[in-house]
Amino acid sequence: MPGGRVLPHPDLGEVALTDVLFALSDPVRLDIVQQLAAGPMTQVACHEVGGDMAKSTRSHHLKTLREAGVVRNEPSGRERLLTLRRDELEQRFPGLLEALLRSR
Amino acid sequence: MPGGRVLPHPDLGEVALTDVLFALSDPVRLDIVQQLAAGPMTQVACHEVGGDMAKSTRSHHLKTLREAGVVRNEPSGRERLLTLRRDELEQRFPGLLEALLRSR
């Protein structure tokens, strides 16, 4: 992915609960969310989450999370920064994220 | 499905969070869970949930929910009764089901 590309992020108001649940129904993606709950992470650091896998596979997971409104993936200097859309998710789906983080 | 067949139900302790999230990531299945939250439902009544679809499709959805530990599907007289495993789910994944029911 080119360094500075600006990617689309959905409005949480347009995201369905089932889309979020599907995005989080994969162990690798749930791991990423779990780690992001502790703070933002560069995309490179993210590539250390969940063990060995093809870069394209991990990119696919990040895309799924971004398209479901769960994470932001934005250029930050020469890196890309991943952040959990925690407050927005809490507003849209109250209690959901906390329950998920508590349930691992 | 034969009237009185006893189907296997997993122990909630052996169910992964991702399995439950996947089971609930489909609008028809989430609808069924939503309705079961209001009380048990016969399998026949369940067949009125979510509009028109092939019986085999709905059976597949019920199987997915049962195998993820979300519902029980048990013989009851000449019918089959579906119940939400609400207390067990609350114990295994505190707050999750309530957040989901609140978020529709």
Backbone of each chain as ProteinMPNN parsed JSONL, in Angstrom:
{"seq_chain_A": "MPGGRVLPHPDLGEVALTDVLFALSDPVRLDIVQQLAAGPMTQVACHEVGGDMAKSTRSHHLKTLREAGVVRNEPSGRERLLTLRRDELEQRFPGLLEALLRSR", "coords_chain_A": {"N_chain_A": [[0.851, -1.203, 0.0], [0.681, 2.173, -0.924], [2.56, 4.707, 0.807], [1.21, 7.197, 1.656], [-1.503, 7.063, 1.084], [-4.907, 8.012, 1.16], [-7.503, 6.426, 2.668], [-10.912, 5.29, 2.318], [-13.341, 5.685, 4.919], [-16.126, 4.404, 6.571], [-19.117, 6.121, 7.653], [-20.126, 5.686, 10.936], [-22.817, 5.591, 11.452], [-23.895, 4.407, 9.272], [-23.162, 1.834, 9.331], [-23.921, -1.562, 9.736], [-24.889, -3.557, 12.541], [-24.462, -6.291, 12.144], [-22.396, -6.258, 10.269], [-20.245, -5.333, 11.775], [-20.072, -7.381, 13.653], [-19.434, -9.505, 11.991], [-16.92, -8.639, 11.096], [-15.484, -8.884, 13.427], [-15.497, -11.537, 13.915], [-13.393, -13.111, 13.343], [-10.444, -14.662, 14.477], [-7.865, -13.437, 14.089], [-8.528, -10.806, 13.422], [-9.939, -10.053, 15.684], [-7.902, -10.182, 17.546], [-6.288, -8.054, 16.626], [-7.966, -5.889, 17.149], [-8.171, -6.115, 19.9], [-5.525, -5.515, 20.623], [-5.342, -2.914, 19.659], [-7.04, -1.673, 21.373], [-5.51, -1.037, 23.48], [-4.115, 1.081, 22.576], [-3.125, 3.253, 19.78], [-1.547, 1.913, 16.823], [1.19, 1.371, 14.661], [0.977, 0.468, 11.184], [2.969, -1.26, 10.548], [3.711, -2.323, 13.028], [1.378, -3.591, 13.53], [1.605, -5.646, 11.825], [2.904, -7.481, 13.245], [1.153, -8.693, 14.8], [-0.698, -11.59, 15.715], [0.862, -13.592, 14.624], [2.57, -15.502, 12.036], [1.694, -14.755, 8.749], [0.577, -14.362, 5.346], [1.325, -11.211, 3.839], [-0.649, -10.146, 2.274], [-2.884, -11.384, 3.239], [-3.075, -10.299, 5.788], [-3.47, -7.649, 5.096], [-5.95, -7.838, 3.937], [-7.478, -8.467, 6.212], [-7.205, -6.066, 7.634], [-8.492, -4.341, 5.927], [-11.102, -5.338, 6.028], [-11.757, -4.749, 8.693], [-11.567, -1.968, 8.624], [-13.532, -1.289, 6.72], [-15.777, -2.073, 8.052], [-16.015, -0.152, 9.86], [-14.615, -0.321, 12.19], [-11.897, 0.192, 12.649], [-9.576, 2.938, 12.099], [-7.399, 3.673, 9.435], [-4.786, 5.41, 8.741], [-2.581, 7.718, 7.03], [0.465, 8.694, 8.576], [2.922, 10.73, 8.916], [5.696, 9.058, 7.721], [4.646, 6.665, 8.033], [1.858, 4.387, 8.489], [-1.002, 4.731, 10.5], [-2.895, 2.85, 12.752], [-5.984, 3.043, 14.329], [-8.382, 2.37, 16.873], [-11.828, 2.838, 16.518], [-13.057, 3.715, 18.913], [-14.678, 5.463, 20.616], [-16.663, 6.249, 18.82], [-17.755, 3.77, 18.138], [-18.728, 3.024, 20.604], [-20.727, 4.877, 20.915], [-22.432, 4.224, 18.83], [-22.963, 1.482, 19.165], [-23.676, 0.798, 22.064], [-21.8, -0.45, 24.765], [-20.982, -2.738, 23.452], [-18.284, -3.071, 22.445], [-16.817, -3.003, 24.81], [-17.815, -5.28, 26.064], [-16.839, -7.213, 24.329], [-14.094, -6.905, 24.598], [-13.759, -7.61, 27.194], [-14.384, -10.23, 27.11], [-12.496, -11.93, 25.991]], "CA_chain_A": [[0.0, 0.0, 0.0], [1.519, 3.373, -0.955], [2.649, 5.306, 2.139], [0.322, 8.259, 2.112], [-2.831, 6.997, 0.481], [-6.028, 8.231, 2.067], [-8.482, 5.368, 2.433], [-12.26, 5.651, 2.779], [-13.841, 5.154, 6.193], [-17.579, 4.621, 6.6], [-19.781, 6.769, 8.779], [-20.623, 4.593, 11.791], [-24.266, 5.565, 11.348], [-24.293, 3.587, 8.117], [-22.647, 0.482, 9.507], [-24.869, -2.465, 10.402], [-24.327, -4.375, 13.618], [-23.982, -7.571, 11.607], [-21.096, -6.035, 9.618], [-19.244, -5.253, 12.841], [-19.927, -8.724, 14.224], [-18.681, -10.325, 11.041], [-15.523, -8.189, 11.106], [-14.835, -9.323, 14.665], [-15.699, -12.979, 14.073], [-12.17, -13.804, 12.951], [-9.482, -14.529, 15.583], [-6.804, -12.462, 13.8], [-9.084, -9.451, 13.499], [-10.257, -9.774, 17.083], [-6.581, -9.907, 18.147], [-5.87, -6.7, 16.245], [-8.827, -4.964, 17.897], [-7.737, -6.244, 21.291], [-4.266, -4.773, 20.793], [-5.601, -1.487, 19.419], [-7.743, -1.126, 22.54], [-4.476, -0.529, 24.38], [-3.533, 2.291, 21.988], [-2.891, 3.178, 18.333], [-0.452, 1.026, 16.425], [1.538, 1.562, 13.253], [0.619, -0.703, 10.385], [4.096, -2.195, 10.634], [3.57, -3.033, 14.303], [0.219, -4.473, 13.38], [2.027, -6.836, 11.092], [3.473, -8.46, 14.182], [0.029, -9.291, 15.538], [-1.357, -12.802, 15.211], [1.79, -14.584, 14.073], [2.966, -15.546, 10.638], [0.711, -14.931, 7.683], [0.925, -13.584, 4.159], [1.033, -9.791, 3.961], [-1.93, -9.887, 1.605], [-3.933, -11.857, 4.146], [-3.242, -9.319, 6.851], [-4.073, -6.456, 4.484], [-7.371, -8.145, 3.792], [-8.091, -8.328, 7.535], [-7.268, -4.635, 7.979], [-9.534, -3.751, 5.075], [-12.398, -5.756, 6.582], [-11.993, -3.971, 9.917], [-11.791, -0.564, 8.242], [-14.807, -1.15, 6.019], [-16.869, -2.26, 9.019], [-16.032, 1.004, 10.752], [-14.009, -0.665, 13.483], [-10.599, 0.871, 12.79], [-9.098, 3.903, 11.113], [-6.071, 3.365, 8.9], [-4.467, 6.719, 8.168], [-1.173, 8.067, 6.912], [1.008, 9.451, 9.705], [4.33, 10.876, 8.541], [6.098, 8.053, 6.731], [4.009, 5.392, 8.381], [0.39, 4.401, 8.564], [-1.389, 4.519, 11.886], [-4.195, 2.201, 12.97], [-6.624, 3.375, 15.601], [-9.706, 1.8, 17.105], [-12.846, 3.914, 16.544], [-13.659, 3.29, 20.174], [-15.777, 6.326, 21.073], [-17.746, 6.179, 17.831], [-18.39, 2.46, 18.279], [-19.474, 3.039, 21.862], [-21.933, 5.674, 20.706], [-23.32, 3.523, 17.9], [-23.319, 0.166, 19.717], [-23.258, 0.954, 23.457], [-21.444, -1.622, 25.561], [-20.547, -3.888, 22.646], [-16.827, -3.222, 22.401], [-16.339, -3.35, 26.155], [-18.146, -6.689, 26.295], [-15.942, -8.023, 23.522], [-12.737, -6.841, 25.141], [-13.815, -8.311, 28.465], [-14.724, -11.65, 26.897], [-11.44, -12.74, 25.367]], "C_chain_A": [[0.882, 1.247, 0.0], [1.416, 4.106, 0.38], [1.506, 6.223, 2.513], [-1.104, 8.174, 1.612], [-3.928, 7.191, 1.523], [-7.125, 7.229, 1.713], [-9.857, 5.805, 2.926], [-12.623, 4.965, 4.099], [-15.336, 5.423, 6.275], [-18.001, 5.455, 7.811], [-20.357, 5.638, 9.647], [-22.148, 4.471, 11.731], [-24.765, 4.673, 10.226], [-23.83, 2.142, 8.24], [-23.683, -0.353, 10.249], [-24.154, -3.253, 11.495], [-23.755, -5.679, 13.075], [-22.629, -7.424, 10.881], [-19.975, -6.005, 10.66], [-18.998, -6.64, 13.428], [-19.144, -9.625, 13.284], [-17.201, -9.939, 11.072], [-14.778, -8.744, 12.316], [-14.91, -10.832, 14.869], [-14.487, -13.794, 13.636], [-11.11, -13.594, 14.037], [-8.373, -13.507, 15.324], [-7.339, -11.05, 13.938], [-9.438, -9.089, 14.937], [-8.974, -9.478, 17.865], [-6.133, -8.47, 17.868], [-6.659, -5.679, 17.055], [-8.427, -4.946, 19.374], [-6.475, -5.404, 21.527], [-4.49, -3.285, 20.598], [-6.333, -0.855, 20.605], [-6.745, -0.543, 23.53], [-3.836, 0.744, 23.826], [-3.308, 2.128, 20.505], [-1.631, 2.364, 18.033], [-0.097, 1.369, 14.979], [1.149, 0.298, 12.488], [1.729, -1.739, 10.439], [3.995, -3.008, 11.922], [2.415, -4.017, 14.219], [0.626, -5.758, 12.689], [2.756, -7.833, 11.971], [2.374, -9.159, 14.977], [-0.384, -10.616, 14.882], [-0.455, -13.788, 14.509], [1.969, -14.468, 12.57], [1.768, -15.652, 9.711], [1.111, -14.062, 6.508], [0.506, -12.132, 4.372], [-0.339, -9.471, 3.353], [-3.107, -10.326, 2.481], [-4.183, -10.822, 5.228], [-3.861, -8.025, 6.301], [-5.577, -6.643, 4.308], [-8.09, -7.981, 5.136], [-8.239, -6.845, 7.907], [-8.363, -3.935, 7.176], [-10.923, -4.091, 5.633], [-12.742, -4.949, 7.828], [-12.297, -2.506, 9.584], [-13.161, -0.393, 7.611], [-16.014, -1.369, 6.94], [-16.901, -1.124, 10.032], [-15.352, 0.768, 12.088], [-12.685, 0.062, 13.701], [-10.449, 1.989, 11.761], [-7.691, 3.483, 10.707], [-5.65, 4.598, 8.122], [-2.973, 6.948, 8.063], [-0.748, 8.921, 8.098], [2.506, 9.558, 9.457], [4.677, 9.845, 7.485], [5.481, 6.697, 7.022], [2.503, 5.478, 8.182], [0.025, 4.058, 9.999], [-2.787, 3.898, 11.946], [-4.738, 2.636, 14.32], [-7.998, 2.711, 15.659], [-10.696, 2.963, 17.182], [-13.714, 3.723, 17.793], [-14.871, 4.133, 20.6], [-16.964, 6.267, 20.114], [-18.5, 4.853, 17.931], [-19.256, 2.421, 19.534], [-20.791, 3.799, 21.694], [-22.954, 4.91, 19.848], [-23.848, 2.215, 18.489], [-22.913, 0.125, 21.197], [-22.96, -0.383, 24.155], [-20.847, -2.772, 24.771], [-19.042, -4.109, 22.731], [-16.291, -3.628, 23.769], [-16.628, -4.821, 26.465], [-17.184, -7.603, 25.542], [-14.538, -8.058, 24.12], [-12.642, -7.61, 26.456], [-13.884, -9.831, 28.268], [-13.607, -12.497, 26.305], [-10.965, -13.848, 26.285]], "O_chain_A": [[1.758, 1.364, 0.856], [0.358, 4.138, 1.008], [0.894, 6.056, 3.568], [-1.846, 9.151, 1.718], [-3.887, 6.618, 2.612], [-7.608, 7.201, 0.582], [-9.955, 6.607, 3.855], [-12.253, 3.817, 4.346], [-15.77, 6.556, 6.069], [-17.328, 5.481, 8.841], [-21.008, 4.732, 9.127], [-22.702, 3.39, 11.933], [-25.916, 4.238, 10.229], [-24.079, 1.325, 7.353], [-24.249, 0.081, 11.252], [-22.97, -3.57, 11.382], [-22.686, -6.118, 13.499], [-21.819, -8.351, 10.879], [-18.903, -6.575, 10.455], [-17.855, -7.026, 13.669], [-18.3, -10.41, 13.717], [-16.329, -10.809, 11.075], [-13.585, -9.038, 12.239], [-14.44, -11.347, 15.883], [-14.55, -15.022, 13.567], [-10.898, -12.463, 14.474], [-7.979, -12.785, 16.24], [-6.674, -10.188, 14.511], [-9.255, -7.947, 15.356], [-8.967, -8.618, 18.745], [-5.66, -7.767, 18.763], [-6.092, -4.722, 17.583], [-8.357, -3.889, 20.003], [-6.381, -4.676, 22.515], [-3.888, -2.473, 21.302], [-6.253, 0.355, 20.814], [-7.085, 0.336, 24.322], [-3.09, 1.416, 24.538], [-3.297, 1.005, 20.0], [-0.774, 2.168, 18.895], [-0.984, 1.627, 14.166], [1.013, -0.783, 13.06], [1.474, -2.942, 10.384], [4.169, -4.226, 11.913], [2.47, -5.121, 14.761], [0.061, -6.823, 12.938], [3.175, -8.895, 11.511], [2.636, -10.097, 15.731], [-0.412, -10.737, 13.657], [-0.935, -14.721, 13.865], [1.578, -13.487, 11.936], [0.927, -16.536, 9.87], [1.899, -13.129, 6.661], [-0.519, -11.85, 4.994], [-1.08, -8.632, 3.864], [-4.177, -9.719, 2.461], [-5.326, -10.501, 5.552], [-4.677, -7.39, 6.968], [-6.364, -5.717, 4.507], [-9.184, -7.42, 5.19], [-9.273, -6.429, 8.43], [-9.062, -3.057, 7.681], [-11.803, -3.232, 5.698], [-13.881, -4.517, 8.0], [-13.174, -1.89, 10.189], [-13.878, 0.553, 7.936], [-17.121, -0.914, 6.652], [-17.717, -1.13, 10.954], [-15.497, 1.566, 13.014], [-12.388, 0.496, 14.814], [-11.093, 1.99, 10.712], [-6.904, 3.005, 11.523], [-6.09, 4.815, 6.993], [-2.193, 6.454, 8.878], [-1.507, 9.769, 8.568], [3.266, 8.631, 9.736], [4.009, 9.769, 6.454], [5.76, 5.711, 6.341], [1.963, 6.503, 7.766], [0.655, 3.21, 10.631], [-3.722, 4.353, 11.288], [-4.032, 2.601, 15.328], [-8.669, 2.522, 14.645], [-10.423, 3.965, 17.844], [-14.936, 3.59, 17.714], [-15.939, 3.601, 20.903], [-18.12, 6.238, 20.538], [-19.725, 4.816, 17.824], [-20.356, 1.869, 19.536], [-21.823, 3.421, 22.249], [-24.158, 4.944, 20.102], [-25.023, 1.882, 18.335], [-21.92, -0.512, 21.547], [-23.769, -1.31, 24.129], [-20.264, -3.686, 25.354], [-18.585, -5.206, 23.05], [-15.419, -4.491, 23.874], [-15.798, -5.518, 27.049], [-16.766, -8.639, 26.058], [-13.883, -9.1, 24.145], [-11.604, -8.18, 26.791], [-13.494, -10.605, 29.142], [-13.789, -13.703, 26.138], [-10.081, -14.62, 25.915]]}, "seq_chain_B": "MPGGRVLPHPDLGEVALTDVLFALSDPVRLDIVQQLAAGPMTQVACHEVGGDMAKSTRSHHLKTLREAGVVRNEPSGRERLLTLRRDELEQRFPGLLEALLRSR", "coords_chain_B": {"N_chain_B": [[-36.805, -32.139, 9.826], [-36.838, -34.822, 12.097], [-39.48, -35.175, 14.522], [-38.827, -35.708, 17.369], [-36.067, -35.702, 17.702], [-33.005, -35.688, 19.473], [-30.713, -33.186, 19.673], [-27.2, -32.324, 19.507], [-25.675, -30.075, 21.859], [-23.308, -27.591, 22.429], [-21.017, -27.25, 25.212], [-20.909, -24.175, 26.825], [-18.499, -23.297, 27.747], [-16.7, -24.244, 25.98], [-17.028, -22.858, 23.714], [-15.892, -20.497, 21.375], [-15.456, -16.957, 21.454], [-15.358, -15.796, 18.908], [-16.799, -17.628, 17.404], [-19.395, -17.266, 18.336], [-19.777, -14.606, 17.593], [-19.617, -14.855, 14.838], [-21.873, -16.441, 14.382], [-23.845, -14.627, 14.977], [-23.582, -12.741, 13.074], [-25.174, -12.603, 10.913], [-28.074, -11.266, 9.43], [-30.589, -12.642, 9.521], [-30.176, -14.569, 11.481], [-29.569, -12.95, 13.649], [-32.0, -11.675, 13.939], [-33.601, -13.852, 14.741], [-32.467, -14.39, 17.236], [-33.002, -12.011, 18.533], [-35.799, -12.16, 18.665], [-36.075, -14.435, 20.209], [-35.143, -13.5, 22.573], [-37.269, -12.381, 23.76], [-38.669, -14.52, 24.629], [-39.137, -18.16, 24.681], [-39.615, -20.041, 21.624], [-41.548, -21.894, 19.328], [-40.245, -24.176, 16.884], [-41.704, -24.019, 14.594], [-42.93, -21.491, 14.799], [-40.666, -20.018, 14.661], [-40.113, -20.299, 12.057], [-41.482, -18.318, 10.942], [-40.044, -16.096, 11.24], [-38.124, -13.445, 9.861], [-39.018, -13.432, 7.236], [-39.614, -14.701, 3.889], [-37.992, -17.662, 3.044], [-36.031, -20.48, 1.922], [-36.791, -23.58, 3.495], [-34.637, -25.172, 4.106], [-32.6, -23.338, 4.215], [-33.278, -21.854, 6.454], [-33.127, -23.867, 8.371], [-30.424, -24.321, 8.303], [-29.503, -21.908, 9.383], [-30.52, -22.144, 11.988], [-29.081, -24.302, 12.87], [-26.49, -23.276, 12.841], [-26.689, -21.356, 14.866], [-27.274, -23.016, 17.042], [-24.978, -24.655, 17.163], [-23.088, -22.796, 17.834], [-23.656, -22.38, 20.387], [-25.618, -20.591, 21.06], [-28.398, -20.929, 20.966], [-30.849, -23.252, 22.254], [-32.289, -26.166, 20.897], [-34.842, -28.094, 21.222], [-36.781, -31.117, 21.629], [-40.258, -30.86, 22.309], [-42.998, -32.078, 23.459], [-45.045, -32.546, 20.715], [-43.763, -30.779, 19.229], [-40.898, -28.704, 18.407], [-38.81, -26.849, 20.529], [-37.352, -23.676, 20.66], [-34.885, -22.048, 22.501], [-33.205, -19.236, 23.908], [-29.895, -19.268, 25.061], [-29.55, -17.639, 27.363], [-28.726, -17.003, 30.102], [-26.475, -18.608, 30.364], [-24.882, -17.605, 28.306], [-24.52, -15.038, 29.237], [-22.995, -15.528, 31.448], [-20.69, -16.592, 30.329], [-19.88, -14.695, 28.419], [-19.907, -11.84, 29.538], [-22.264, -9.24, 29.406], [-22.325, -9.141, 26.645], [-24.552, -10.17, 25.108], [-26.613, -8.498, 25.972], [-25.681, -6.042, 25.036], [-25.833, -6.506, 22.323], [-28.559, -6.872, 21.934], [-29.491, -4.416, 22.592], [-28.497, -2.913, 20.597], [-29.712, -3.145, 18.138]], "CA_chain_B": [[-36.157, -32.71, 11.012], [-37.807, -35.651, 12.808], [-40.032, -34.467, 15.669], [-38.262, -35.817, 18.692], [-34.618, -35.959, 17.703], [-32.216, -34.908, 20.427], [-29.549, -32.64, 18.965], [-26.105, -31.966, 20.422], [-25.475, -28.663, 22.21], [-21.97, -27.475, 23.016], [-20.803, -26.604, 26.499], [-20.511, -22.793, 26.513], [-17.084, -23.136, 28.09], [-15.874, -24.667, 24.833], [-17.365, -22.025, 22.557], [-15.04, -19.306, 21.237], [-16.17, -15.698, 21.191], [-15.469, -15.583, 17.461], [-17.883, -18.481, 16.889], [-20.656, -16.599, 18.667], [-19.876, -13.405, 16.757], [-19.951, -15.277, 13.475], [-23.269, -16.899, 14.363], [-24.734, -13.47, 15.077], [-23.225, -11.763, 12.044], [-26.131, -12.712, 9.811], [-29.309, -10.58, 9.837], [-31.667, -13.58, 9.863], [-29.857, -15.193, 12.775], [-29.696, -11.925, 14.689], [-33.455, -11.533, 14.11], [-34.096, -14.981, 15.53], [-31.995, -14.187, 18.614], [-33.789, -10.873, 19.021], [-37.133, -12.614, 19.004], [-35.983, -15.396, 21.314], [-34.879, -12.753, 23.81], [-38.581, -12.084, 24.346], [-39.239, -15.763, 25.153], [-38.954, -19.331, 23.815], [-40.408, -20.018, 20.393], [-41.515, -23.202, 18.661], [-39.515, -24.108, 15.617], [-42.653, -23.587, 13.562], [-43.043, -20.037, 14.907], [-39.395, -19.477, 14.194], [-40.14, -20.285, 10.597], [-42.115, -17.083, 10.461], [-39.092, -14.99, 11.431], [-37.178, -13.076, 8.801], [-39.573, -13.453, 5.889], [-39.602, -15.873, 3.028], [-36.733, -18.273, 2.625], [-36.149, -21.931, 1.848], [-36.759, -24.252, 4.79], [-33.276, -25.669, 4.327], [-31.782, -22.184, 4.592], [-33.569, -21.534, 7.847], [-32.562, -24.948, 9.183], [-28.982, -24.062, 8.375], [-29.31, -20.816, 10.35], [-30.77, -22.67, 13.339], [-27.942, -25.181, 13.194], [-25.34, -22.404, 13.14], [-26.924, -20.777, 16.197], [-27.159, -24.084, 18.042], [-23.59, -25.113, 17.268], [-22.302, -21.735, 18.479], [-24.061, -22.297, 21.795], [-26.493, -19.438, 21.276], [-29.766, -21.385, 21.223], [-31.159, -24.668, 22.405], [-33.35, -26.624, 20.004], [-35.172, -29.341, 21.911], [-38.14, -31.617, 21.441], [-41.208, -30.462, 23.358], [-44.238, -32.679, 22.991], [-44.976, -32.858, 19.288], [-43.059, -29.684, 18.554], [-39.532, -28.444, 18.863], [-38.789, -25.544, 21.166], [-36.088, -22.941, 20.607], [-34.679, -21.097, 23.596], [-31.931, -18.526, 23.936], [-29.112, -19.708, 26.237], [-29.258, -16.287, 27.832], [-27.939, -16.956, 31.34], [-25.161, -19.21, 30.101], [-24.122, -16.659, 27.483], [-24.154, -13.915, 30.103], [-21.909, -15.972, 32.323], [-19.474, -16.83, 29.526], [-19.51, -13.443, 27.733], [-20.726, -10.861, 30.269], [-22.636, -7.977, 28.757], [-22.34, -9.206, 25.182], [-25.899, -10.327, 24.556], [-27.382, -7.275, 26.249], [-25.21, -5.004, 24.11], [-26.342, -6.841, 20.992], [-30.012, -6.665, 21.896], [-29.681, -2.974, 22.693], [-27.902, -2.228, 19.436], [-30.413, -3.334, 16.868]], "C_chain_B": [[-37.179, -33.55, 11.772], [-38.2, -35.0, 14.124], [-39.203, -34.514, 16.927], [-36.757, -35.96, 18.773], [-33.895, -35.063, 18.699], [-30.926, -34.477, 19.736], [-28.448, -32.284, 19.956], [-26.014, -30.451, 20.637], [-24.117, -28.524, 22.872], [-22.03, -26.909, 24.434], [-20.312, -25.181, 26.19], [-19.039, -22.551, 26.81], [-16.168, -23.486, 26.92], [-16.13, -23.828, 23.594], [-16.461, -20.795, 22.538], [-15.912, -18.082, 20.965], [-16.372, -15.483, 19.691], [-16.577, -16.454, 16.843], [-19.243, -17.83, 17.139], [-20.835, -15.365, 17.769], [-20.225, -13.776, 15.322], [-21.414, -15.682, 13.392], [-24.232, -15.708, 14.334], [-24.499, -12.443, 13.972], [-24.131, -11.831, 10.821], [-27.472, -12.107, 10.258], [-30.444, -11.527, 10.227], [-31.405, -14.186, 11.243], [-29.971, -14.179, 13.907], [-31.177, -11.649, 14.98], [-34.013, -12.627, 15.007], [-33.711, -14.785, 16.998], [-32.779, -13.059, 19.282], [-35.172, -11.341, 19.472], [-37.111, -13.6, 20.169], [-35.716, -14.688, 22.639], [-36.182, -12.437, 24.526], [-39.237, -13.341, 24.921], [-39.012, -16.914, 24.192], [-39.944, -19.299, 22.65], [-40.4, -21.442, 19.842], [-40.751, -23.055, 17.354], [-40.437, -23.652, 14.493], [-42.796, -22.059, 13.591], [-41.777, -19.382, 14.38], [-39.399, -19.378, 12.683], [-40.918, -19.114, 10.041], [-41.188, -15.877, 10.6], [-38.328, -14.711, 10.141], [-37.694, -13.212, 7.389], [-39.359, -14.757, 5.166], [-38.19, -16.395, 2.785], [-36.912, -19.775, 2.628], [-36.025, -22.522, 3.25], [-35.339, -24.723, 5.121], [-32.349, -24.529, 4.748], [-32.001, -21.853, 6.061], [-33.028, -22.626, 8.78], [-31.059, -24.758, 9.354], [-28.692, -22.958, 9.397], [-29.495, -21.329, 11.784], [-29.623, -23.563, 13.799], [-26.725, -24.337, 13.582], [-25.48, -21.803, 14.535], [-26.756, -21.829, 17.297], [-25.702, -24.483, 18.238], [-22.671, -24.063, 17.893], [-22.716, -21.552, 19.936], [-25.038, -21.183, 22.094], [-27.923, -19.874, 21.609], [-29.793, -22.879, 21.557], [-32.323, -24.979, 21.478], [-33.723, -28.018, 20.482], [-36.595, -29.791, 21.631], [-39.005, -31.206, 22.622], [-42.571, -30.936, 22.907], [-44.098, -33.018, 21.513], [-44.274, -31.765, 18.495], [-41.594, -29.676, 18.942], [-39.536, -27.027, 19.421], [-37.384, -24.941, 21.085], [-36.016, -22.006, 21.806], [-33.295, -20.483, 23.47], [-31.187, -18.976, 25.188], [-28.606, -18.457, 26.973], [-28.353, -16.243, 29.072], [-26.54, -17.52, 31.128], [-24.278, -18.271, 29.283], [-23.645, -15.481, 28.336], [-22.971, -14.289, 31.006], [-20.592, -16.095, 31.546], [-18.964, -15.535, 28.905], [-20.298, -12.284, 28.351], [-20.993, -9.589, 29.462], [-22.809, -8.059, 27.253], [-23.758, -9.237, 24.623], [-26.731, -9.063, 24.786], [-26.979, -6.162, 25.286], [-25.776, -5.246, 22.711], [-27.833, -6.545, 20.883], [-30.334, -5.175, 21.919], [-29.331, -2.272, 21.379], [-28.656, -2.383, 18.134], [-30.949, -2.026, 16.313]], "O_chain_B": [[-38.272, -33.066, 12.069], [-37.378, -34.355, 14.775], [-38.898, -33.47, 17.504], [-36.228, -36.308, 19.829], [-34.131, -33.857, 18.766], [-30.149, -35.311, 19.274], [-28.729, -31.978, 21.115], [-26.246, -29.662, 19.721], [-23.807, -29.276, 23.796], [-22.961, -26.193, 24.801], [-19.401, -25.005, 25.382], [-18.408, -21.695, 26.19], [-15.008, -23.075, 26.88], [-15.524, -24.056, 22.546], [-16.284, -20.131, 23.559], [-16.962, -18.173, 20.329], [-17.436, -15.039, 19.261], [-17.214, -16.051, 15.87], [-20.122, -17.839, 16.277], [-21.924, -15.122, 17.251], [-21.023, -13.102, 14.671], [-22.115, -15.315, 12.449], [-25.305, -15.784, 13.735], [-25.147, -11.397, 13.944], [-23.868, -11.179, 9.811], [-27.948, -12.409, 11.352], [-31.186, -11.242, 11.167], [-32.315, -14.295, 12.066], [-30.42, -14.516, 15.002], [-31.557, -11.418, 16.128], [-34.799, -12.361, 15.916], [-34.531, -14.989, 17.893], [-33.164, -13.154, 20.447], [-35.649, -10.956, 20.539], [-38.01, -13.602, 21.01], [-36.029, -15.22, 23.705], [-36.204, -12.248, 25.742], [-40.244, -13.247, 25.622], [-38.726, -16.69, 23.016], [-40.969, -18.618, 22.699], [-39.373, -22.12, 19.881], [-40.63, -21.963, 16.798], [-40.004, -22.981, 13.556], [-42.785, -21.411, 12.545], [-41.817, -18.332, 13.738], [-38.772, -18.493, 12.101], [-41.007, -18.931, 8.827], [-41.505, -14.78, 10.139], [-37.937, -15.632, 9.425], [-36.921, -13.123, 6.435], [-38.976, -15.771, 5.75], [-37.305, -15.647, 2.37], [-37.832, -20.294, 3.258], [-35.26, -22.032, 4.081], [-34.907, -24.674, 6.272], [-31.427, -24.729, 5.538], [-31.056, -21.607, 6.811], [-32.527, -22.322, 9.863], [-30.504, -25.008, 10.424], [-27.749, -23.064, 10.181], [-28.721, -20.987, 12.678], [-29.252, -23.569, 14.973], [-26.019, -24.655, 14.54], [-24.512, -21.747, 15.294], [-26.17, -21.56, 18.346], [-25.249, -24.631, 19.373], [-21.608, -24.394, 18.418], [-22.196, -20.681, 20.634], [-25.268, -20.857, 23.258], [-28.581, -19.254, 22.444], [-28.898, -23.643, 21.196], [-33.225, -24.161, 21.297], [-33.031, -28.995, 20.196], [-37.494, -28.977, 21.424], [-38.562, -31.2, 23.77], [-43.226, -30.296, 22.083], [-43.152, -33.693, 21.108], [-44.198, -31.812, 17.267], [-41.12, -30.525, 19.698], [-40.171, -26.126, 18.872], [-36.383, -25.589, 21.392], [-36.958, -21.268, 22.092], [-32.35, -21.113, 22.996], [-31.782, -19.059, 26.263], [-27.406, -18.263, 27.168], [-27.345, -15.537, 29.089], [-25.554, -16.989, 31.638], [-23.078, -18.157, 29.533], [-22.524, -14.996, 28.182], [-22.084, -13.479, 31.278], [-19.524, -15.744, 32.049], [-17.757, -15.297, 28.865], [-21.254, -11.799, 27.747], [-20.083, -8.961, 28.921], [-23.376, -7.152, 26.644], [-24.117, -8.427, 23.768], [-27.462, -8.62, 23.9], [-27.83, -5.429, 24.782], [-26.151, -4.307, 22.009], [-28.305, -6.032, 19.869], [-31.325, -4.732, 21.338], [-29.814, -1.176, 21.097], [-28.266, -1.801, 17.123], [-31.564, -2.013, 15.247]]}, "name": "protein", "num_of_chains": 2, "seq": "MPGGRVLPHPDLGEVALTDVLFALSDPVRLDIVQQLAAGPMTQVACHEVGGDMAKSTRSHHLKTLREAGVVRNEPSGRERLLTLRRDELEQRFPGLLEALLRSRMPGGRVLPHPDLGEVALTDVLFALSDPVRLDIVQQLAAGPMTQVACHEVGGDMAKSTRSHHLKTLREAGVVRNEPSGRERLLTLRRDELEQRFPGLLEALLRSR"}
